[in-house]
Amino acid sequence: MENPYYQQHFIEIAQIKNDQQLFYLLELTEKLSHLRTEHSKELTDLLRGFTVAVMFYQASTRTYGSFVSAAGGLGANVIAVQDMTYSSSVSKGENLEDSSMTAANSWLADILVQRHPNDESSEISVAKLDTHSSNTRVINAGSGKKEHPTQALLDANTIFNRFGRLDNLHVAMVGDMANGRTVKSLSGLLATVGQGNKLTFVSPDELRMPPENIQALLGKVELSEFESFEDCADADVYYWTRVQREWFTDKNIYEKVKDRFILTPELAATFSPHAIFMHPLPRLNEISEAIDTDPRAVYLEEQMASGPHTRMALIAAILLENPFIALEKLGHIK
Ligand code: NCD
């Protein structure tokens, strides 16, 4: 199959049009993750000569560090600024477009990994770079409340590795569907790449999935919305999320809804022993720590480790026309 990611921006999950396109990346993820786990020295030759800029305008622990680790582990030069708002020229008033041009023309970045609070931030950077005929490609590492497409990739990788399929799965997403971007990107991906999936959104009425996201899912998955765990006992995946305090203008509403759904050992006991418990993290108190050692919990292990591995694959697929052949040339795979 031709590499669908080569020299493309990756800014919204709808860019993945079918299961083959996703599996191209998941197959590459598997190969790269093995090599990385073995501390393959040759792997650091794969992207030698390329430069990856990481510009974050919103807080992050995992996404930021895993992109730096992914690009560095493949031998790219990495220039990373974790708090653009305070420690870059943004603090002097520079706009997003000019900072993006800086990544391209001053930092000589082949890829700009960007996280920003504006829903349209990726589109804004892409438009500016394209206007100036830049070859720099943008990866959206989280844009406002709207998209977190690389989180969806790592989540799909985690689910696939556990179940061996992305079809006929019942995924219950719990918490903040209104402000959370991970659930929007993941539900979009599951609706596109899988057959017969069932999605159940469990949230307080104030935090329901926006109508435009629901609209986009209709006809592609079986969909339900509840304010309780009705019809959720048989789910394969419980995807828990944080109530996103930073987006609430009325803190009283936040206080009212923040602890509505907590995954406790008692609640977990009512769920299937074959299910998995996911969370994009950071977790506040919506999953009790007692769950961390439950064999169904993957958020501190497989899911977390999927982050750098899928991001290595995405970066390599954008920069190399045929990353599989490039790996063969390193003498690693047959
Ligand atoms: C998420 C995000 O930034 O959207 N974190 C992450 O990247 N794993 C989820 C969150 O902040 O709650």
Residues whose N, C-alpha, C, O or C-beta is under 5 A from the ligand:
A	BS01	NCD	T63 G142 H148 R181 T182 R242 P280 L281 P282
